Amino acid sequence: MKKIIVPVDFSEHSEYALKTAAKLAKKHDAEVLALHMLEMSTEALSVSDELLGQKAVFFMKLAEKKFNDFLDKDYLEGVKITPIIKHLKVFSEVNDVAKQHDADIIIMGSHGANGFEEMFIGSNTERVVRSSEIPVLVVKSNVANINFDVVALACDFSEESIESYHHTMEMFQDIASKIYLVHVNLPNEKFSSTAQLEKMAVNFFTKADKHLRSLENVRYVSDYTVDDGIVNFSNKHNVDLIVMPTHGRKGLARFFKGSVGEEVVNHSPIPVLTLKI
């Protein structure tokens, strides 16, 4: 992890994200790219080039001043931080900025609870989660001593989940004391017996690791929905971070029907990391 993007709107929630980024940056010796986007209105974009230029300069200088104040924080001491101001209309373009700078992760703040409202204007957090080709970490509160010591990865033991497993291990095996793989057993046509679940897990690790040492970290939980199962398990076991695989624009993984990944991001008080698979 060398570069972390933090979209900033100067609110308290974007500061939660910035604090989290600073913590990870110090652990990984990474650079934090603080991104503010001048979301010019359609009306502004329709004016003459000269007038548009004058408005852009005004908003640019205003953003620069806010940046200087916003980034003057004790917790950023020792962190390499680069302010970036872009003239973008929609937050789905954060992915483009991430690609341009070869970023490894996006960290965002969100209200959650009743949808991705208000924070970043409407559903911008949701748009970033869906469109991003790199991991997105969503933080909804001021986590005082964030350390990601205990991580829970939602896993259905399918072959397409191997990549998210490898990515999670790569990111957190050096900083987490425990990484759980959590399978939620649902009371419907997807219900599996204990023997079936154990066979699935053995097949998964045989393909993923060529060994079965990680079986000791597998947990099977039963619940009515996947999001309830993951969140309830995480709350019970003092998990610091939930990791959710997602297909992004193409919908969530087979295991995560509908908007399960978004539901977890939306309702979990615990930080959630989405990984595109």
N, C-alpha and C positions, 0 to 999 in steps of 0.2 A: 504494500500500500504506500504509494508515493505522493499521490495528489488527491485531495478531498475537496469537493465543491459544496459550498453552503449557500443556497439562495437566501438573500437577506432583504427583508422589507422594513428593518429597523424596529420590529415589534419584539415583545418579550419572548414569543415563541421562536423567532429566528435566533434569538440569543441562546435559548436552550440548545438549539442545533449547533450553534457556534461553540458553546462550552463542550458539547460532546465531541465535536470535531477536534478541538484543542487537545482533549484527553487522548484521542486516538492518534493524533499527529505526534504527540510526545512519545507514545509507545512505539510508533513505527518510523519516527524521524521523517514525517511526511509534511508536505506543504499544503496549507489551507487556501483555497481560492474562494474568497467572499464575493458572491455574484449578486449584483443588483440590476434589475431590468427596468429600463424606462419604458413602460407600457404606453406608448403614444396612442392616443385615441384615433379612431377612424377620421374624425373631423380634422385633427391635427395633421394627419398624413395627407389630407386632401388640399392643404394650403400650398402656397407657392414655396419653391425651394428655399428662397431667401428667408421667408418667415419661419419655415420649418427649421432651418439652420439656427436661427436666433433662439427659437424655443428649445432646441436640442442643447445648445450651449448653456442656456439658463438652467435647465434641469440637470445637466451634467455637473455644473458647478455646485448646485444645491446638493446633489447626491454625494459629491466629493467631500463637501463639508460634513454631511451626516456620517459618512464613512469614517472620517477622522475622529469624530466623537464616539461613534459606535464601537470602533475597534480599539479604543483606548481603555483596555481592560487588563487587570492584573493577571487573569488566567491565560492571557495570550502571550505573556512574557516567555521568551525562548522559543516561540512558535513562528516559523516562517509563514507569513500571511500576505497574500496578494489581492488587493481590491480589483474587481472587474466590473465595469459598467457597460451594459449592452443595450442597444436600441431594439428591443424585441417586443412583439405584441402579445405573444402567448407563452405560458410557462412550459408548454410541451417542447419548446425549443431549448430547454435546459439540456436535453440530451445532445443537441448539436454542439453546444458549448463544451460539454463533457468530452465529446469526441475530438474537438479541436485542440483541447488541452491534454488529451490522453489521461483523463481522470480515472481513478479507480473506484470511487464511490461518491454518491450524492447524499448529503445529510440535510433533512428538512424538519421544520417544526410544524405542528398541526394541532388544532383544537380537538379534532376527533369527535367523539360522543354522538353528535347528530349529523354525521357526514363531514366531509372535508370543507366545512363552511368557514367563511370569514377570513381564515388564514390564507394569505396569498391570493385573495380575491376569488371567492367562489370555490371551485373544485380544482384548483391548480395543483395541490399536492397529489390528488388522485390522477391528474393528467401526467404528472412526472412519473408516478409509480407505473402507470400503464405504458408509457412511451419509452422509458429509459432502457437502454441496452446494458447498463451497468447497475450494480446493486444500489438500492435506495434505502437509507435508514431514516425512519420516521420517529421523531421524539415529541412527546406531548406534554412533558412536564420538566421541571427543573430538577434533574437527577443529581443530587449533591455529590455523591461519590461514585459516579458511573465507572464501572470497571469491566463489565462483561465477563465476570468470573464464571457464571453458569449460563450456558447457552442451550436453547431447545430448538432443534431443527425438525420441522414437520416433514414427515417422509412416508411415502406410500410403498416404498421398496420396489418401484418400477425401474426399468433400465434408464428411463429418461431422468430419473432423480439422482443418478450417480454423479452427474456434473455438479449439481447443487451441493451434494455431500462433500465432494472434493473441494469445492470453493469455500465452503464453511470451515472445513478443517484447515485449509491453507490460511484463512484469515484469522482464525481464533485459537488454533491448537497451542500456540506459544503464549497466549495471554489468558486463556480460560482453564480453570481447573477441572471443569466437567462440561462435556458436550453431549447432551441427550439427543437421541433420535426417537421422535414420538410418532407413533402410528395411532390414529383414532379409528376405532372399530364402531361402525354405525349400525343401528338396528333396522337394516333394510336389505336389499339384495346384495349389498357389498359386505354384509357381515361375514366374518371368517372365524373359524374355530381357532383355539390356541395352537393346535398342531399346524394348521394352515399358515398362521401368522409366523410361526417359528421357521417353517420351511421357506417362506418368502424372504425372511431376514437372512437366512443362511445363503440363499441364492444371490441375494443382493450383495452381501459382503464378499462372497466368492468372486463375483465379477468386479466389484469396486476396489477391493484391497488385496485380493488373493490370499486373505487370511480372515479369521473370525474373531480377532481380539476385541473389535468394537461391539460385539454382541452384548457385552456386559453393560453397555450404555443405552441399549434399546428399552423403550418403555411402551407398553400397550395400554391404551385407555379406552374406555367405552363411554360414548356420549351421544346425544341426539344430533349434534352438528359438529363438523370438524372445527369450526372456529371456537365453539364452546369448549370442546375437548382440549384444544391447544391452550387457550387462555386459562381454563381451570387448572390444568396441569401446571402451567407456569406460575400461577399464583401460589399453588400449594407447595411447590418445590423451590420457591425463592429464585426463580429464573431472572436473569438480568437482561436477556435479549431473546426474542423469538425470531427465528429465521423461516420465511415462507417462500418456497419456490413458486414462480409464476411464469406464464407464457406471455405476459404483457398484453400487447395489442390484440393478440389472437385468443384472448381468454385465458383463464387459469388452467393449470394442469389438470389432467384427467381426475386426479384425486381431489382437486379443489373445484368442485362444480360451482357454477354461478359466480358470485363475487366473494368467495370465501376469504381470499387474500386481503381484499379491501375491507371485509368485515373485521378481520383480525386487526388490521391497521387502525380501523375506525374505533373499535371497542376496547382494545387492550391498553391498560395503563402502562404496560411495559413497552419499552422501545421495540420496534419491529423492523427487521431487515428483509426486503424483498429481493430475490435473486431470479433473474430471467433464465429460463431453461428452454 
